Amino acid sequence: MNSLNNILEFLWIKLKKKIYKITIIANNHLNNIFNCLIKNLFKFSFLTRKTHIVKSLFAFHLDLKIIKSKQDGAYGWLNYIVPNINKHSKYKFTNLKDINFRYFYNYKIERLLIFFPQGLGYEISSKLINSSRKIIFYVNDNIFFCKKSYNTAFNKECFKCLPKFNPYNNCEHFPFPSKDSSYIHFINTLKHKSESILFVCHSSSNQKIINSIFPNSKVLKSKHISPEFKNIKVKRNKIYKYDFLFHAHMLQSKGYFYFLKLARDNPKLKFFMPDYDLMKNFYYKNITYDKKNWNNGLQEKIYETKIVLCPSFWSSNFEGSVLKTMLMGKCCAIIKNANSFSTDIPSESIIKLSGNFRKDSSLLKKVLKNQPLIERIGKNARFWALNYINDNPKKDTKIIDDFLKD
C-alpha cells in the first residue's frame, strides 16, 4: 500500500511539473501579446509619455509576505536581506507590486535592488535595470552568463557562454521557460549599465567570474545567511541507518545522476534519497526513497547518516544544503569545482571529491571505515560554519548605502 501511495504521489508531482511548465509558457506568450497590444494602444497616451519617478525599489517576483513562510535556498537569503535592509539602510525601499508597475510605462528609478531576475522575467528585469541610476544585483546563481542558471555540461563546470552566448543545443532556460532573444537583451543591458551595478555574491571564485565579465562593475563578497541557520543544533548518533544521503534537488547539475552511479557501484552500502523517483525506486534496491523536507523529517535522516552528499557540478555561488549539513556537525562531501563556493571551505572541514565517481567511490568507502575521521570532519565543519554565519549586517548595509548615494 505504501508503494502504491509513493507511485501515485510521484505521478502527481510529475503531472504538476508538466502543467506548471505549460502554464508558464502560455503565460509568457500571453504577456508578450498583451504588452505589445497595450504599448501600441497607448502609444500616444499621457501615461506612457509621462516618466514615473521611483526613488528606491526592491524588485523580486514574490510577495514578501509569502517569502516569510519559506526558508529554503534563495528565500532564506531574502529573509535575511529584507529585514536588515529595512532596519539598517537609510533608504526606504518600495516593493515592485506597490508601484503598480507596467512594462509600457516610462520609469526613472534612483536606486534598484534586484533579486532573481529570471523570476521577474528578462524583459521586465531589463526594463528596470535600464531605467535605474544605481543597481544592487544580488547574485543567487550564474544567470549573468548561463541561461540554465546552473552552468554544467557533461558533469563539469561549463563556461561555453562566458566569452559569448553560444549554448549547446540541449541547453534550456531554467527554472522558467524563456526566449533566447530576451535573455541576450538582458545580458547586454547588464553590460551597458555595468558601471552603475554593484554585484553582491558569496564566493571568491564567483567574484572573479563577475569581474571578468563586468570589469567596470563593483563586486561585494557577502555571506549567504538565513535566519534558520542559527537555530541548527548538533545531535550525535551512535547507530547509523544509512551510509550516504543525497542532500540536494534531483537535478543533473546538483549531482543526482552521480549519486545514482555511486549507489549502483556500491550495492552493499545503504543510500537515502529524500524524494521519490518511480523508476529508480524499483531498480536501485540499496536506495531508500522517502520524500522529506527540512522541517518534515529530513534533519533526522541526516543525523542517521554517516556521510551527506552534496555533489553539485556547477560553479555554485553558494549551497545552502552544504552549510546546513556542516552546521549540524555532519561529515559532508562535495565536488571540488575550481570556480565554486567549495574553494572557500578548508579541506579539513569537508570531503572534496573529484567528480570521477569511481575514484570518489573508492575514497568514500575508505572514509566510511574510519569513524574517528568522520567525526573529526563533522566537528571541523561545525566550527567553520559557525564562524561563517557570524555576520555584520549593519556593515554590509552601509557598503550598499555608500554605493547607492554616489
Buried (B, 14 or more C-beta within 10 A) or exposed (E): EEEEEBBEEBEEBEEEEEEEEEEBEEEBEEBBEEBEEBBEEBEEEEEBEEEBEBEBBBBBBBEBEEBBEEBBBBBBBBBBBBBBBBEBBEBEBBBBEEBEBBBBBEBEBBBBBBBBBBBBBBBBBBBBBBBBEBBBBBBBBBBBBBBBBBBBBEBBBBBBBBEEBEBEEEBEBBBBBBBEEBBEBBBEBBEEBBEBBBBBBBBEBBBEBBBEBBEEBBBBBBBBBBEBBEEBEEEEEEEBBBBBBBBBBBBBBBBBBBBBBBBBBBEEBBBBBBBBBBEBBEEBEBBBBBBBEBEEEBBEBBBBBBBBBBBBBBBBBBBBBBBBBBBBBBBBBBBBBEBBBBBBBEEEBBBBBEBEBEEBBEBBBEBBEEEEBBBBBBBBBBBBBBEBBEBEBEEBBBBBBEBBEE
